[in-house]
Amino acid sequence: MGRISLPILLIFAASLTLTGAVDTQRAAGPRKLQEREDPEIMRERSEWFYSQRAYPHKYVPARARLNALRELDLMTASKLPLGLATTSNPSWTLIGPKPINTPYTDPVVAGRVSALAVNPGDPSVVYAGAAQGGIWKTTTAGSTWSPLTDRQASLAIGSVALDPTNSNTIYVGTGEENFAGDSYYGAGILKSTNGGTTWTHLCGPFCGPVGQDGFYGGGARIGALAVSPANNQVILAAVALLFKDGIYRSADGGKTWTQVLSGNPGTAVLFDSVNGNTAYAALGNSFPGGTESVFKSTDGGQTWSAANGSGANVLPIANAGRIVLAMDPSHTATLYAGIANVSTGSLLGLFKSTDGAGNWTQLTSTPDYCTPQCWYDHTIAVDPANSSVIYAGGPSPPH
């Protein structure tokens, strides 16, 4: 499965020249070479971890985490000695989350952050989703963070999106859709209408289990969410779900869902922030086969057509794996598509369209920012204040 390492963010200017930062805190002296695990060992470890929690069942029962939390509350209330329940809480010292120093070639690592959403009206308010650590919120531009979902149905986070017409309404897609053996499945969607103070659990078709595979059939992994700026009841979700991969749409604020695209896991969904009828999506995978493609909708995500370009200006879909998308907020017909090479895990290319996915041009001076894990940790974004600046995230290079 390859080296799983701390993602690094690269910044490209208009000419796509790398201007990233240098790690000045690296410890002096030689470090050990971090050994790569055999993919089969990683898979077996994940299945062992899962099977312990599912035993004696094939699947972890639906709502098992919520039921366990309720049992814990009952045990705590009923078994405490008389008077202890009213005793003041003991003193605790926060020890995380923070980076961990290691003796290996990647000296500073941390748990994966799989989703971010910034409040457009107040950029000091940010929501971060951890791979198996729930949703965290900062109101101080990252100086301090508070956990919001410790007592929700799943801590595995794949995506988070804010309602563009009301930033207090938050949708969280549970399940980490990063195509790795330790990318845990989720339990549907969490919705808050008060900035994360309270949550509603929306299962839809995503809670599972599905199929016959205990680990991969446990439930959906929701890798991207988008809320329509024209109608905040319309939501799109990019989903990996055994035998039911694709793009899903809700027209009632997440209560019910319809699958509108199939063929591979959905890896990206975007609404045009100026015209809510226009939406874009991508399907891709870490394995060959299925339907790898960029799609476009002109009716708010109800129907879709392939949007891979025309003539000589087409995307190299034949060798495509995971596909990620970004839109220029200042010029919404300008799109970027980062495509993984399904055979090697390297970057097949970063492509740009200036006509709403009608034609695509490869940006040939782009560094290979996500090798060898473009199938795994791969993201791009456009600076909302400067269309010439593009951000690309991938694994940190060997030191």
Phi, psi and omega in degrees: 000346175091173184288124176263114188223172182296124178297149178236145181258128176252147180240128179246137172275187184302325179277000181062040172269132183294129178229032185290170182274162180253139179284108181264359184255009182295132182293147179286160176093163182291149177239155181291146174283124181287123183287146177266133178277149173293136180305326180294323178295319179297318179296315182296323178296318179297317180293324177296315179300316182292315187296328177299321183279337179274334185306136007269015181265167173283328181242152166292123184302148177303142179063021183298320182293318179295320178296321179294321178295321178294319178297321178297318178298317180295317179296318181296318182289325188269338188251357177289140175301152182304129177093338183291329182296337181263359179291143180300149182296145176292164181276134179238149176243127181291128178243004179188180001282144176202163181298154181245129176281138178231161178274009188264183184290343168254092194289333182235120182231166178206168176295153185289134168260113189260354181202144176221145173215128181254134176293115184294336179275342180210090186293354174283348178260118183225142175248131180237134178250127180263153185303322176215037182229010176078190180262135177240151181230138170239142172246010184235031178058033174099357180292321179224151182225149176231137177284141183246340192232028182300335184249026178262177190293335180210143174259355179279117187245132178246336185196158174212138181218144177256144173295120182294344178261351180202097188290352174282347177265121188234136173244134179237122174269118180273160185092122183272114183264071180236017168059031178243158180296339178253020173270100191283146178288168184245200182220048176089214187239140173254136181231133174234141176247010181225041175071022176096005179291315176229160186224149171248134181265119180247111183282313187053218178269013195258345188286332179072190000283162177229159174063203184244359184264117185300311184284308185280343178263009184292332182166179185281156169243115187256102190272346179201147177224148176214136179252133183292133175285345181270334182207104187287003172272349182263123183228142174247145180226133173264122196228138165250118183209121188314121181069000183224032180297157171140205179252133180242153181228137172241140177246010182225041175070026175096001181288315180231156187222147175234134176283125184246348175215142179219170177129332177195167174302143172285131181246352179198145169217138180217142167256144170292122185288345178265321181236100184294347176286340182263129179219157179230151179212162175223143171246140179194180183199173174264000179234154177294159176102170181081209184237096172270122184188159166261139182234157178226142176237142176243012178231040175072025176092009179282317178231156189222151173227147177300140182227061184261011179095184182213159178059231180277348186259065184239157175281144180279070188293332185302327181251014186280145171245244177292137179237128176243149185234152171216147179242141174284113183298336181274339180218089194290350174277354178266121183233155174234142178230119173262127187236129176275145171281116187295338183273325188246343185079003178273178178279117175287329175163157170251125188239152182230138173235138177247008182230040176065041176074017174286322179219147182234142177234132178284135176270095195286343180271008182290128172296155178279080193283350185236006176296140001260023189236042179294342175283345193243293179245102189206118179208152176222154178203156178250134179297123182292342180263347183208104185295345180278350182255125181238137178254137179227131182243139178201190182288151177291143180287157176300145181264000000 
